[in-house]
């Protein structure tokens, strides 16, 4: 039919935005590689927005595109319905948009960047002919190169044993760090896919990681680095607040240690143990495990991150910041480092810098529950409770129900003066999580301080210190602890903590 689009002959072009990609030739929308079913009109609206990122696409333009002249339809209702279905597919919200901004009575605007990777075109016939003519004229060079390669192989075979003896004799070792591949190539493939969703690639999805690693271990139960990484995901169940059961920590250690027995060359296994030591009351062992990882692989970004966390909760802000700056320089999309830098800025009262660091991550991973909660906390400390509420409302349902998110919700409700709702949110299961996870134990002290329950605020402050949180300078500045800062007991605790830190420093 004249004027119709033939998708089979349309040039293929993939547009990437956030965690999504749209194939304009087939009209398929995908998230993390999985296809999402979206009505055709919604796809047409998305295509129009992607073609003009940052520009307003008016409602009249969309009407002309979706319903040409002569079509009798309730335009307003139809367009609103198509946009609503598109937002559902993108997990977007008109009130706090991540992708599509609504301009009332005017139209819509795409508020994220769009990436369209260039496709490689096949060489034309003339180029091919010229290439083969050139190659034929230069065949003698190829023969000479082949002879040289054979010569190098022969010499290498004679020299290699001597080199190996020299290495062993001198005690030098060649760092591996990245671990051994599986004997099963399919298991290797699942492991590689899992790494794409582990944060270093820019997108974090714990459920996806665990599923892919489980598939790898089904195919090869002795795949050491997959076993160690799977153990680390057990640790993340506690860190991210999906569980308050401390048995996850024991299961994590069993899996990580087994992974290192199967593959002692995998540096991330020791990095995972560093994180485990921080959560499991063995904080002084954490830098030892981190150094083991760095000895295997001096460029292990996870080991440096856990070392930074150790310094952060020891009160050495300068050392923590320097390590995370190095990590960001190595990999700008390693979100744990960027998130830590944002939280350091928050603790120094640099709200703008903190928000900027967190928003940097959300530009390419808008569903990152870790970062959204840290962003909400920055807004809370700044006193901008409305934006804190918006940040928490952006959490996925599975993240919103986590214990960590519920503790953040309770603190926000307390700051808003909603005492009854805050008490329901900060239930015993949430408090159990805050006791198990030393990175967030202080949240309970902050909550009770805001609620003006000073005895329980002091109880949880002391518990946070026993769990390894030793940041007297932050305690003295934390806006949420304002109600207990004027108490003499507060200053006694801080002075005692500072004295113990000075004494420990002299013994090093």
Long-range contacts (C-beta under 8 A, 24 or more apart in sequence): 12-119, 13-116, 13-119, 14-116, 14-117, 15-50, 15-114, 15-115, 15-116, 16-114, 16-115, 16-116, 16-117, 17-50, 17-53, 17-99, 17-110, 17-112, 17-113, 17-114, 17-115, 18-98, 18-99, 18-112, 18-363, 18-364, 18-365, 18-366, 19-203, 19-364, 19-365, 19-366, 19-367, 20-90, 22-46, 22-47, 22-50, 29-89, 32-197, 32-203, 32-205, 32-208, 36-89, 37-89, 38-85, 38-86, 38-89, 39-82, 39-85, 41-66, 41-78, 41-82, 42-82, 42-83, 42-85, 42-86, 42-89, 43-86, 45-82, 45-83, 45-86, 45-108, 46-86, 49-100, 49-108, 49-109, 49-110, 50-110, 50-114, 52-110, 53-110, 53-112, 53-113, 53-114, 54-109, 54-110, 54-111, 55-109, 56-103, 56-106, 56-107, 56-108, 56-109, 57-107, 57-108, 57-109, 58-106, 58-107, 59-105, 59-106, 59-107, 59-108, 60-107, 61-107, 62-107, 62-108, 83-108, 91-367, 91-396, 93-393, 93-394, 95-390, 95-393, 96-390, 96-393, 96-394, 98-362, 98-366, 98-394, 99-366, 112-363, 112-366, 113-363, 175-295, 175-296, 175-297, 175-298, 176-265, 176-267, 176-296, 176-297, 177-265, 177-266, 177-267, 177-293, 177-296, 177-297, 177-299, 177-300, 178-225, 178-265, 178-266, 178-267, 178-297, 179-224, 179-225, 179-228, 179-263, 179-265, 179-266, 179-267, 179-268, 179-269, 180-224, 180-225, 180-263, 180-265, 180-266, 182-216, 182-219, 182-220, 182-223, 182-226, 183-220, 184-219, 184-220, 184-223, 186-219, 187-215, 187-216, 187-217, 187-219, 187-220, 187-223, 187-226, 188-216, 190-215, 190-216, 190-219, 190-226, 191-216, 191-223, 191-225, 191-226, 191-229, 194-226, 194-229, 198-229, 199-334, 199-335, 199-336, 200-301, 200-331, 200-333, 200-334, 201-333, 202-333, 202-335, 202-364, 202-365, 203-364, 203-365, 204-335, 204-365, 204-368, 204-370, 206-233, 206-236, 206-237, 206-240, 206-242, 207-398, 209-233, 222-262, 223-262, 223-263, 224-259, 224-260, 224-261, 224-262, 224-263, 224-264, 224-266, 224-269, 225-259, 225-263, 225-266, 225-268, 225-269, 226-259, 227-255, 227-256, 227-258, 227-259, 227-262, 227-263, 228-255, 228-256, 228-259, 228-260, 228-263, 228-266, 228-268, 228-269, 228-272, 229-259, 229-268, 229-272, 230-255, 230-259, 231-255, 231-256, 231-257, 231-258, 231-259, 231-272, 232-256, 232-268, 232-272, 232-275, 235-272, 235-275, 235-276, 235-279, 238-279, 238-433, 238-436, 238-437, 239-275, 239-279, 239-437, 239-439, 240-369, 240-370, 240-399, 240-402, 240-404, 241-402, 241-403, 241-404, 241-405, 241-406, 241-407, 241-433, 241-437, 241-440, 242-398, 242-402, 242-403, 243-403, 243-433, 244-403, 244-429, 244-430, 244-432, 244-433, 244-436, 244-437, 245-436, 246-436, 249-276, 249-279, 249-280, 249-436, 252-276, 253-280, 265-296, 266-296, 267-292, 267-293, 267-294, 267-296, 267-297, 267-300, 267-303, 268-293, 268-300, 268-302, 268-303, 269-293, 270-296, 270-303, 271-300, 271-302, 271-303, 271-305, 271-306, 272-302, 274-303, 274-306, 274-307, 274-310, 275-306, 275-309, 278-306, 278-309, 278-310, 278-313, 278-438, 278-439, 278-468, 279-436, 279-437, 279-438, 279-439, 281-467, 281-468, 283-310, 283-313, 283-468, 286-310, 299-330, 301-327, 301-330, 301-331, 301-334, 301-337, 305-334, 305-336, 305-337, 305-340, 308-337, 308-340, 309-340, 309-439, 312-340, 312-344, 312-471, 313-438, 313-439, 313-468, 313-469, 313-470, 313-471, 314-470, 314-501, 315-470, 315-471, 315-472, 315-473, 315-474, 315-501, 317-344, 317-347, 317-348, 317-473, 320-344, 333-364, 335-361, 335-365, 335-368, 335-370, 335-371, 336-370, 339-370, 339-371, 339-374, 342-371, 342-374, 342-375, 342-378, 343-374, 343-377, 343-378, 346-374, 346-377, 346-378, 346-381, 347-471, 347-474, 347-477, 349-477, 351-378, 351-381, 351-382, 354-378, 355-379, 366-394, 367-396, 369-395, 369-396, 369-399, 369-402, 369-405, 372-399, 373-404, 373-405, 373-408, 376-408, 376-412, 377-408, 380-411, 380-412, 380-415, 380-480, 381-478, 381-479, 381-480, 383-479, 385-412, 385-415, 385-416, 388-412, 403-429, 403-430, 403-432, 403-433, 403-434, 404-433, 404-437, 404-440, 406-430, 407-433, 407-434, 407-440, 407-443, 407-444, 407-447, 408-443, 410-447, 411-443, 411-446, 411-447, 411-450, 411-480, 414-447, 414-450, 414-451, 415-450, 415-480, 419-451, 422-447, 422-451, 423-451, 434-460, 435-463, 435-467, 438-464, 438-467, 438-468, 438-469, 439-469, 441-467, 441-469, 442-469, 442-478, 445-481, 446-478, 446-480, 446-481, 447-480, 449-480, 449-481, 449-482, 449-483, 449-484, 450-480, 450-483, 452-483, 454-483, 454-484, 454-487, 457-481, 457-483, 457-484, 458-484, 458-487, 458-489, 458-490, 458-493, 461-490, 461-493, 462-493, 465-493, 465-497, 470-497, 470-501, 472-497, 472-498, 472-501
